[in-house]
Amino acid sequence: MDSLVLTALLEAVGVLAGVLLAFSIDAAWDNRRDRGREKGYLSALAAEIGTNRERFARYRDLLDGQLRTNDHALRDIVFGGPTVEAGSVREWLRSTGALYLELPERAALSDILSSGGISFIEDPSVRRLISRYSDALDRQRTLQDSITMQWNARFVPYTTQHASLYDMVCGVPWNDGWIAPDLGSFEDDIHAFVGNREFANLIVHRSILIAMAREATGGLLAVIDQISARVAKADDNSLLSG
């Protein structure tokens, strides 16, 4: 009787061990598969981030240039006194034109966030950085839109009442068509720009928005660098290879 009980117990233990071994093999396989997915997501994100870093580094330089241009306009043109010539104002208007929108690549990020891929990212610090990166992209775009709206709603209407918008944008396509060459007489309205408080306020408002976008761009680039460094460290530590 005792031998039968012992045999039954050994058989039960054997079955249990087999079940546990099967579960451990399945778990190891699932973990390996998850780490493969994680590596795929992060590799795609790293490549996309590299592209966006180059784009927004150039965009930050552009914003810096616009801030310097606006400072020059206030100091040397708007408050430059009666010796300012129409040509100087026209040249500044050409150089200040509407800022283009710098749109990021977002396919890899959207895939991670919309497909549940974020759940495969094992490192919580990387997950948090990805969330911060998404927020930084959204904030950057919001501020770009604010610059564009101020340009369209206030800057262009004021300028076109007193200057040639054709001269200002150098004849490039605008609003899905070509700018007519007779949109105002610049020389007759120079006092709308030189020593004009309303125009000075427009420049100051524009500079504030550009400075905010510049700060947001710097923040975005900082997050990009943090993600790149963290993903590289994870790869070096073989966290992605399973």
Secondary structure, 3 states (H helix, E strand, C coil): CHHHHHHHHHHHHHHHHHHHHHHHHHHHHHHHHHHHHHHHHHHHHHHHHHHHHHHHHHHHHHHHHHHHHHHHHHHHHHCCCCCCCHHHHHHHHHHHCCCCCCCCCCHHHHHHHHCCHHHHCCCHHHHHHHHHHHHHHHHHHHHHHHHHHHHHHHHHHHHHHHCCHHHHCCCCCECCECCCCCCCCCHHHHHHCCCCHHHHHHHHHHHHHHHHHHHHHHHHHHHHHHHHHHHHHHHHCCCCCC
